[in-house]
């Protein structure tokens, strides 16, 4: 059971370095960075976090496949994996449909593009020469000159039934978005299938202050729309530190291998510290 912490996209990028260094001094296992349209780039954020820490695994959650040529993505991931061996987890997803359309990158078949991208990236990271003339990805005899000795795990950031099944087939792990609760995990795991080593990462909002309802409301409303559920169905680790810890433990007990909390508010480290004390 791993505990991760997300660097929230609304925090100024210059705060990532002190944030990462502070987490590196705790018992937290992972630091997760994001790639959301207009906010921040996942590869540059991961490189920064890895460079200023010595212990944490840094997860990218997620790079949108429509924005990333698989060869270029494999090159970037290989660099990070060689410089920081054993400390990278690479998430790849569909990207938010509206965002992909805004930048002219919406694919005809998001499922096909994601499957071909993950398949190609994993093969390249293993040091293979890849020829793939798929429906969305076209590679002709390409390979990495410096593949990593130990390829980083590639996870799929997905939520729909067909995408979950795809993740079980081609990825080494699955990243679930904020709001998914313990009661849903057994069914999701059934949809994923996969082998015994398939890692399930669950993101969840964190706030340990008495004002959690006020702080989380705007984010919860947006996430409810993304998940297609009512706001009250968005599961979070909020309230007292003990209540937040109980929610994290419930996610672990339901099958999450990694719970990555997303602390909300202007002082995220205080919520992480409170959670760790309660755990």
Short mmCIF file of the C-alpha atoms (twelve columns), coordinates in Angstrom:
data_MODEL
# 
_entry.id   MODEL 
# 
loop_
_atom_site.group_PDB 
_atom_site.id 
_atom_site.type_symbol 
_atom_site.label_atom_id 
_atom_site.label_alt_id 
_atom_site.label_comp_id 
_atom_site.label_asym_id 
_atom_site.label_seq_id 
_atom_site.Cartn_x 
_atom_site.Cartn_y 
_atom_site.Cartn_z 
_atom_site.pdbx_PDB_model_num 
ATOM 1   C CA . UNK A 1   0.000   0.000  0.000   1 
ATOM 2   C CA . UNK A 2   1.532   3.252  -1.185  1 
ATOM 3   C CA . UNK A 3   0.630   6.837  -0.334  1 
ATOM 4   C CA . UNK A 4   1.131   9.552  -2.897  1 
ATOM 5   C CA . UNK A 5   0.554   13.298 -2.925  1 
ATOM 6   C CA . UNK A 6   -0.391  15.367 -5.955  1 
ATOM 7   C CA . UNK A 7   1.029   18.789 -6.661  1 
ATOM 8   C CA . UNK A 8   -2.185  20.630 -7.452  1 
ATOM 9   C CA . UNK A 9   -2.340  22.322 -10.845 1 
ATOM 10  C CA . UNK A 10  -3.558  25.607 -9.324  1 
ATOM 11  C CA . UNK A 11  -0.348  26.060 -7.312  1 
ATOM 12  C CA . UNK A 12  2.235   28.291 -9.013  1 
ATOM 13  C CA . UNK A 13  4.892   26.144 -10.732 1 
ATOM 14  C CA . UNK A 14  7.691   27.772 -8.731  1 
ATOM 15  C CA . UNK A 15  6.265   26.167 -5.591  1 
ATOM 16  C CA . UNK A 16  6.941   22.668 -6.923  1 
ATOM 17  C CA . UNK A 17  10.571  22.622 -5.788  1 
ATOM 18  C CA . UNK A 18  9.947   23.422 -2.089  1 
ATOM 19  C CA . UNK A 19  6.834   21.187 -2.172  1 
ATOM 20  C CA . UNK A 20  8.817   18.228 -3.521  1 
ATOM 21  C CA . UNK A 21  11.662  18.751 -1.064  1 
ATOM 22  C CA . UNK A 22  9.230   18.893 1.853   1 
ATOM 23  C CA . UNK A 23  7.540   15.651 0.775   1 
ATOM 24  C CA . UNK A 24  10.916  13.965 0.346   1 
ATOM 25  C CA . UNK A 25  11.465  14.439 4.085   1 
ATOM 26  C CA . UNK A 26  8.248   12.603 4.991   1 
ATOM 27  C CA . UNK A 27  7.162   8.954  4.757   1 
ATOM 28  C CA . UNK A 28  5.095   9.628  1.605   1 
ATOM 29  C CA . UNK A 29  5.948   7.225  -1.241  1 
ATOM 30  C CA . UNK A 30  5.005   9.227  -4.349  1 
ATOM 31  C CA . UNK A 31  4.709   12.744 -5.709  1 
ATOM 32  C CA . UNK A 32  2.272   13.014 -8.613  1 
ATOM 33  C CA . UNK A 33  2.368   15.829 -11.167 1 
ATOM 34  C CA . UNK A 34  -0.273  16.594 -13.787 1 
ATOM 35  C CA . UNK A 35  -0.554  17.740 -17.388 1 
ATOM 36  C CA . UNK A 36  -3.761  19.727 -17.838 1 
ATOM 37  C CA . UNK A 37  -4.343  22.038 -20.771 1 
ATOM 38  C CA . UNK A 38  -3.134  25.543 -19.988 1 
ATOM 39  C CA . UNK A 39  -1.846  24.695 -16.527 1 
ATOM 40  C CA . UNK A 40  1.439   22.820 -16.683 1 
ATOM 41  C CA . UNK A 41  3.512   20.283 -18.617 1 
ATOM 42  C CA . UNK A 42  3.881   16.858 -17.044 1 
ATOM 43  C CA . UNK A 43  7.345   15.949 -18.336 1 
ATOM 44  C CA . UNK A 44  8.975   19.205 -17.246 1 
ATOM 45  C CA . UNK A 45  7.250   19.017 -13.862 1 
ATOM 46  C CA . UNK A 46  8.384   15.422 -13.345 1 
ATOM 47  C CA . UNK A 47  11.956  16.274 -14.344 1 
ATOM 48  C CA . UNK A 48  11.999  19.162 -11.868 1 
ATOM 49  C CA . UNK A 49  10.610  17.072 -9.012  1 
ATOM 50  C CA . UNK A 50  12.989  14.186 -9.662  1 
ATOM 51  C CA . UNK A 51  15.989  16.495 -9.777  1 
ATOM 52  C CA . UNK A 52  15.350  18.028 -6.351  1 
ATOM 53  C CA . UNK A 53  14.440  14.826 -4.481  1 
ATOM 54  C CA . UNK A 54  16.321  11.636 -3.707  1 
ATOM 55  C CA . UNK A 55  13.717  9.140  -2.521  1 
ATOM 56  C CA . UNK A 56  10.242  9.804  -3.913  1 
ATOM 57  C CA . UNK A 57  8.751   8.043  -6.888  1 
ATOM 58  C CA . UNK A 58  7.405   10.710 -9.227  1 
ATOM 59  C CA . UNK A 59  4.267   9.848  -11.160 1 
ATOM 60  C CA . UNK A 60  2.958   11.638 -14.227 1 
ATOM 61  C CA . UNK A 61  -0.806  11.673 -14.111 1 
ATOM 62  C CA . UNK A 62  -1.300  11.995 -17.039 1 
ATOM 63  C CA . UNK A 63  0.153   12.813 -20.445 1 
ATOM 64  C CA . UNK A 64  -2.671  12.959 -23.040 1 
ATOM 65  C CA . UNK A 65  -1.937  10.593 -25.921 1 
ATOM 66  C CA . UNK A 66  -3.346  13.003 -28.550 1 
ATOM 67  C CA . UNK A 67  -0.731  15.606 -27.617 1 
ATOM 68  C CA . UNK A 68  2.257   13.233 -27.550 1 
ATOM 69  C CA . UNK A 69  3.917   11.435 -30.426 1 
ATOM 70  C CA . UNK A 70  4.803   8.042  -28.895 1 
ATOM 71  C CA . UNK A 71  8.414   8.185  -30.068 1 
ATOM 72  C CA . UNK A 72  8.985   11.595 -28.519 1 
ATOM 73  C CA . UNK A 73  7.181   10.521 -25.346 1 
ATOM 74  C CA . UNK A 74  9.337   7.395  -25.060 1 
ATOM 75  C CA . UNK A 75  12.478  9.500  -25.546 1 
ATOM 76  C CA . UNK A 76  11.461  11.849 -22.720 1 
ATOM 77  C CA . UNK A 77  10.487  9.029  -20.366 1 
ATOM 78  C CA . UNK A 78  13.684  7.111  -21.114 1 
ATOM 79  C CA . UNK A 79  15.798  10.152 -20.234 1 
ATOM 80  C CA . UNK A 80  14.081  10.491 -16.873 1 
ATOM 81  C CA . UNK A 81  14.266  6.761  -16.167 1 
ATOM 82  C CA . UNK A 82  17.993  6.619  -16.884 1 
ATOM 83  C CA . UNK A 83  18.863  9.697  -14.835 1 
ATOM 84  C CA . UNK A 84  16.567  8.656  -11.956 1 
ATOM 85  C CA . UNK A 85  16.311  4.852  -12.143 1 
ATOM 86  C CA . UNK A 86  13.383  3.258  -10.386 1 
ATOM 87  C CA . UNK A 87  11.725  6.555  -9.484  1 
ATOM 88  C CA . UNK A 88  9.337   7.236  -12.372 1 
ATOM 89  C CA . UNK A 89  5.768   6.130  -13.098 1 
ATOM 90  C CA . UNK A 90  4.398   7.232  -16.461 1 
ATOM 91  C CA . UNK A 91  0.664   7.796  -16.861 1 
ATOM 92  C CA . UNK A 92  -0.879  8.141  -20.320 1 
ATOM 93  C CA . UNK A 93  -4.550  8.861  -20.988 1 
ATOM 94  C CA . UNK A 94  -7.107  10.006 -23.526 1 
ATOM 95  C CA . UNK A 95  -6.963  13.635 -22.463 1 
ATOM 96  C CA . UNK A 96  -10.156 15.579 -21.786 1 
ATOM 97  C CA . UNK A 97  -12.178 15.519 -24.989 1 
ATOM 98  C CA . UNK A 98  -13.118 19.201 -24.967 1 
ATOM 99  C CA . UNK A 99  -9.505  20.202 -24.387 1 
ATOM 100 C CA . UNK A 100 -8.248  18.005 -27.196 1 
ATOM 101 C CA . UNK A 101 -10.786 19.578 -29.561 1 
ATOM 102 C CA . UNK A 102 -9.692  23.058 -28.489 1 
ATOM 103 C CA . UNK A 103 -6.184  22.403 -29.776 1 
ATOM 104 C CA . UNK A 104 -7.165  20.428 -32.867 1 
ATOM 105 C CA . UNK A 105 -5.946  17.127 -31.461 1 
ATOM 106 C CA . UNK A 106 -9.169  15.130 -31.026 1 
ATOM 107 C CA . UNK A 107 -8.542  11.648 -32.500 1 
ATOM 108 C CA . UNK A 108 -11.125 9.720  -34.551 1 
ATOM 109 C CA . UNK A 109 -10.868 6.854  -32.044 1 
ATOM 110 C CA . UNK A 110 -9.492  7.735  -28.590 1 
ATOM 111 C CA . UNK A 111 -9.443  4.049  -27.592 1 
ATOM 112 C CA . UNK A 112 -7.376  3.026  -30.606 1 
ATOM 113 C CA . UNK A 113 -4.940  5.900  -30.169 1 
ATOM 114 C CA . UNK A 114 -4.401  5.135  -26.468 1 
ATOM 115 C CA . UNK A 115 -3.876  1.419  -27.041 1 
ATOM 116 C CA . UNK A 116 -1.415  1.967  -29.866 1 
ATOM 117 C CA . UNK A 117 0.428   4.696  -27.956 1 
ATOM 118 C CA . UNK A 118 0.857   2.630  -24.794 1 
ATOM 119 C CA . UNK A 119 1.871   -0.441 -26.794 1 
ATOM 120 C CA . UNK A 120 4.487   1.514  -28.748 1 
ATOM 121 C CA . UNK A 121 5.879   3.417  -25.753 1 
ATOM 122 C CA . UNK A 122 6.271   0.263  -23.673 1 
ATOM 123 C CA . UNK A 123 8.058   -1.536 -26.500 1 
ATOM 124 C CA . UNK A 124 10.405  1.396  -27.086 1 
ATOM 125 C CA . UNK A 125 11.221  1.620  -23.376 1 
ATOM 126 C CA . UNK A 126 12.093  -2.090 -23.430 1 
ATOM 127 C CA . UNK A 127 14.715  -1.307 -26.070 1 
ATOM 128 C CA . UNK A 128 12.837  -2.840 -28.982 1 
ATOM 129 C CA . UNK A 129 12.848  -1.624 -32.568 1 
ATOM 130 C CA . UNK A 130 9.250   -0.723 -33.300 1 
ATOM 131 C CA . UNK A 131 7.356   -0.814 -36.562 1 
ATOM 132 C CA . UNK A 132 3.680   -0.099 -36.084 1 
ATOM 133 C CA . UNK A 133 1.348   0.922  -38.866 1 
ATOM 134 C CA . UNK A 134 -1.828  1.233  -36.858 1 
ATOM 135 C CA . UNK A 135 -4.970  3.237  -37.300 1 
ATOM 136 C CA . UNK A 136 -3.545  6.150  -35.284 1 
ATOM 137 C CA . UNK A 137 0.165   5.495  -34.657 1 
ATOM 138 C CA . UNK A 138 2.695   5.119  -37.465 1 
ATOM 139 C CA . UNK A 139 6.270   4.154  -36.590 1 
ATOM 140 C CA . UNK A 140 8.731   2.635  -39.038 1 
ATOM 141 C CA . UNK A 141 11.755  0.867  -37.582 1 
ATOM 142 C CA . UNK A 142 12.462  3.271  -34.719 1 
ATOM 143 C CA . UNK A 143 14.243  2.569  -31.445 1 
ATOM 144 C CA . UNK A 144 15.864  4.334  -28.529 1 
ATOM 145 C CA . UNK A 145 19.634  4.721  -28.577 1 
ATOM 146 C CA . UNK A 146 19.641  4.930  -24.772 1 
ATOM 147 C CA . UNK A 147 16.801  2.782  -23.458 1 
ATOM 148 C CA . UNK A 148 16.554  2.550  -19.672 1 
ATOM 149 C CA . UNK A 149 17.984  -0.549 -17.993 1 
ATOM 150 C CA . UNK A 150 14.777  -0.781 -15.985 1 
ATOM 151 C CA . UNK A 151 11.800  0.586  -17.951 1 
ATOM 152 C CA . UNK A 152 9.422   2.712  -15.872 1 
ATOM 153 C CA . UNK A 153 5.903   1.344  -15.441 1 
ATOM 154 C CA . UNK A 154 3.385   2.748  -17.902 1 
ATOM 155 C CA . UNK A 155 -0.109  3.286  -16.504 1 
ATOM 156 C CA . UNK A 156 -3.354  4.274  -18.206 1 
ATOM 157 C CA . UNK A 157 -5.363  7.154  -16.768 1 
ATOM 158 C CA . UNK A 158 -8.914  6.109  -17.663 1 
ATOM 159 C CA . UNK A 159 -12.433 5.794  -16.270 1 
ATOM 160 C CA . UNK A 160 -14.904 4.239  -18.743 1 
ATOM 161 C CA . UNK A 161 -15.548 0.470  -18.989 1 
ATOM 162 C CA . UNK A 162 -13.907 -0.024 -22.383 1 
ATOM 163 C CA . UNK A 163 -10.930 2.101  -21.381 1 
ATOM 164 C CA . UNK A 164 -10.536 0.176  -18.123 1 
ATOM 165 C CA . UNK A 165 -10.479 -3.100 -20.050 1 
ATOM 166 C CA . UNK A 166 -7.907  -1.588 -22.428 1 
ATOM 167 C CA . UNK A 167 -5.738  -0.663 -19.450 1 
ATOM 168 C CA . UNK A 168 -5.849  -4.219 -18.185 1 
ATOM 169 C CA . UNK A 169 -4.706  -5.493 -21.583 1 
ATOM 170 C CA . UNK A 170 -1.841  -3.156 -22.415 1 
ATOM 171 C CA . UNK A 171 -0.785  -1.092 -19.358 1 
ATOM 172 C CA . UNK A 172 1.025   -1.961 -16.140 1 
ATOM 173 C CA . UNK A 173 -1.374  0.006  -13.997 1 
ATOM 174 C CA . UNK A 174 -4.530  2.100  -13.987 1 
ATOM 175 C CA . UNK A 175 -4.992  5.630  -12.628 1 
ATOM 176 C CA . UNK A 176 -8.506  6.531  -11.480 1 
ATOM 177 C CA . UNK A 177 -9.628  10.169 -11.161 1 
ATOM 178 C CA . UNK A 178 -10.599 11.972 -7.959  1 
ATOM 179 C CA . UNK A 179 -14.036 11.126 -6.631  1 
ATOM 180 C CA . UNK A 180 -14.043 7.348  -7.044  1 
ATOM 181 C CA . UNK A 181 -14.905 5.627  -3.760  1 
ATOM 182 C CA . UNK A 182 -14.131 2.282  -2.099  1 
ATOM 183 C CA . UNK A 183 -17.512 0.808  -2.989  1 
ATOM 184 C CA . UNK A 184 -16.729 1.187  -6.704  1 
ATOM 185 C CA . UNK A 185 -13.269 -0.371 -6.682  1 
ATOM 186 C CA . UNK A 186 -14.171 -4.095 -6.738  1 
ATOM 187 C CA . UNK A 187 -16.285 -3.599 -9.863  1 
ATOM 188 C CA . UNK A 188 -13.595 -1.463 -11.480 1 
ATOM 189 C CA . UNK A 189 -10.961 -4.096 -10.750 1 
ATOM 190 C CA . UNK A 190 -13.169 -6.686 -12.418 1 
ATOM 191 C CA . UNK A 191 -13.422 -4.495 -15.510 1 
ATOM 192 C CA . UNK A 192 -9.655  -3.973 -15.611 1 
ATOM 193 C CA . UNK A 193 -8.692  -7.609 -15.236 1 
ATOM 194 C CA . UNK A 194 -4.937  -7.583 -15.803 1 
ATOM 195 C CA . UNK A 195 -2.302  -9.575 -13.982 1 
ATOM 196 C CA . UNK A 196 -1.422  -9.648 -10.298 1 
ATOM 197 C CA . UNK A 197 1.206   -6.921 -10.725 1 
ATOM 198 C CA . UNK A 198 -1.209  -4.414 -12.277 1 
ATOM 199 C CA . UNK A 199 -1.104  -1.325 -10.025 1 
ATOM 200 C CA . UNK A 200 -4.323  0.512  -9.212  1 
ATOM 201 C CA . UNK A 201 -3.734  4.185  -8.389  1 
ATOM 202 C CA . UNK A 202 -6.670  6.163  -7.005  1 
ATOM 203 C CA . UNK A 203 -6.563  9.958  -6.791  1 
ATOM 204 C CA . UNK A 204 -8.646  11.584 -4.048  1 
ATOM 205 C CA . UNK A 205 -9.180  15.133 -2.788  1 
ATOM 206 C CA . UNK A 206 -7.725  15.910 0.662   1 
ATOM 207 C CA . UNK A 207 -8.619  18.662 3.110   1 
ATOM 208 C CA . UNK A 208 -8.386  18.339 6.890   1 
ATOM 209 C CA . UNK A 209 -9.772  21.729 7.896   1 
ATOM 210 C CA . UNK A 210 -13.184 22.410 9.379   1 
ATOM 211 C CA . UNK A 211 -13.945 24.549 6.306   1 
ATOM 212 C CA . UNK A 212 -13.552 21.606 3.927   1 
ATOM 213 C CA . UNK A 213 -17.033 21.983 2.419   1 
ATOM 214 C CA . UNK A 214 -16.383 25.586 1.381   1 
ATOM 215 C CA . UNK A 215 -12.875 24.871 0.077   1 
ATOM 216 C CA . UNK A 216 -13.765 21.779 -1.928  1 
ATOM 217 C CA . UNK A 217 -17.159 22.848 -3.333  1 
ATOM 218 C CA . UNK A 218 -15.964 24.411 -6.632  1 
ATOM 219 C CA . UNK A 219 -13.670 21.486 -7.366  1 
ATOM 220 C CA . UNK A 220 -16.296 18.904 -6.425  1 
ATOM 221 C CA . UNK A 221 -18.897 20.409 -8.737  1 
ATOM 222 C CA . UNK A 222 -16.536 20.281 -11.685 1 
ATOM 223 C CA . UNK A 223 -15.387 16.755 -10.883 1 
ATOM 224 C CA . UNK A 224 -18.973 15.542 -10.527 1 
ATOM 225 C CA . UNK A 225 -19.652 16.726 -14.066 1 
ATOM 226 C CA . UNK A 226 -16.517 14.984 -15.325 1 
ATOM 227 C CA . UNK A 227 -17.508 11.712 -13.650 1 
ATOM 228 C CA . UNK A 228 -21.179 12.018 -14.542 1 
ATOM 229 C CA . UNK A 229 -22.378 11.754 -10.935 1 
ATOM 230 C CA . UNK A 230 -24.093 14.009 -8.395  1 
ATOM 231 C CA . UNK A 231 -21.736 16.218 -6.313  1 
ATOM 232 C CA . UNK A 232 -22.612 14.332 -3.129  1 
ATOM 233 C CA . UNK A 233 -21.339 11.129 -4.757  1 
ATOM 234 C CA . UNK A 234 -17.800 12.502 -5.168  1 
ATOM 235 C CA . UNK A 235 -15.829 10.635 -2.500  1 
ATOM 236 C CA . UNK A 236 -13.098 12.613 -0.711  1 
ATOM 237 C CA . UNK A 237 -10.664 12.366 2.199   1 
ATOM 238 C CA . UNK A 238 -11.946 15.384 4.117   1 
ATOM 239 C CA . UNK A 239 -12.948 16.493 7.614   1 
ATOM 240 C CA . UNK A 240 -10.806 15.684 10.619  1 
ATOM 241 C CA . UNK A 241 -7.403  14.081 10.020  1 
ATOM 242 C CA . UNK A 242 -8.842  10.862 11.416  1 
ATOM 243 C CA . UNK A 243 -11.773 10.968 8.982   1 
ATOM 244 C CA . UNK A 244 -9.422  11.627 6.058   1 
ATOM 245 C CA . UNK A 245 -7.170  8.764  7.150   1 
ATOM 246 C CA . UNK A 246 -10.163 6.434  7.398   1 
ATOM 247 C CA . UNK A 247 -11.082 7.209  3.780   1 
ATOM 248 C CA . UNK A 248 -7.535  6.512  2.596   1 
ATOM 249 C CA . UNK A 249 -7.506  3.225  4.509   1 
ATOM 250 C CA . UNK A 250 -10.875 2.291  3.004   1 
ATOM 251 C CA . UNK A 251 -9.499  2.815  -0.515  1 
ATOM 252 C CA . UNK A 252 -6.504  0.624  0.284   1 
ATOM 253 C CA . UNK A 253 -8.751  -2.052 1.758   1 
ATOM 254 C CA . UNK A 254 -10.973 -2.003 -1.332  1 
ATOM 255 C CA . UNK A 255 -8.062  -2.732 -3.661  1 
ATOM 256 C CA . UNK A 256 -6.096  0.461  -4.329  1 
ATOM 257 C CA . UNK A 257 -2.380  -0.261 -4.425  1 
ATOM 258 C CA . UNK A 258 -1.618  3.464  -4.322  1 
ATOM 259 C CA . UNK A 259 -3.796  6.263  -2.958  1 
ATOM 260 C CA . UNK A 260 -2.634  9.674  -4.186  1 
ATOM 261 C CA . UNK A 261 -4.200  12.520 -2.239  1 
ATOM 262 C CA . UNK A 262 -4.741  15.915 -3.830  1 
ATOM 263 C CA . UNK A 263 -4.568  18.480 -1.016  1 
ATOM 264 C CA . UNK A 264 -6.669  21.562 -1.675  1 
ATOM 265 C CA . UNK A 265 -6.048  25.023 -0.259  1 
ATOM 266 C CA . UNK A 266 -3.182  27.472 -0.003  1 
ATOM 267 C CA . UNK A 267 -1.113  25.369 2.441   1 
ATOM 268 C CA . UNK A 268 -1.238  21.796 1.115   1 
ATOM 269 C CA . UNK A 269 1.629   20.428 3.202   1 
ATOM 270 C CA . UNK A 270 -0.284  21.033 6.445   1 
ATOM 271 C CA . UNK A 271 -3.028  18.674 5.271   1 
ATOM 272 C CA . UNK A 272 -0.481  16.033 4.290   1 
ATOM 273 C CA . UNK A 273 1.212   16.303 7.683   1 
ATOM 274 C CA . UNK A 274 -2.108  15.981 9.479   1 
ATOM 275 C CA . UNK A 275 -3.025  12.935 7.385   1 
ATOM 276 C CA . UNK A 276 0.307   11.250 8.052   1 
ATOM 277 C CA . UNK A 277 -0.089  11.783 11.796  1 
ATOM 278 C CA . UNK A 278 -3.544  10.207 11.723  1 
ATOM 279 C CA . UNK A 279 -2.362  7.281  9.624   1 
# 
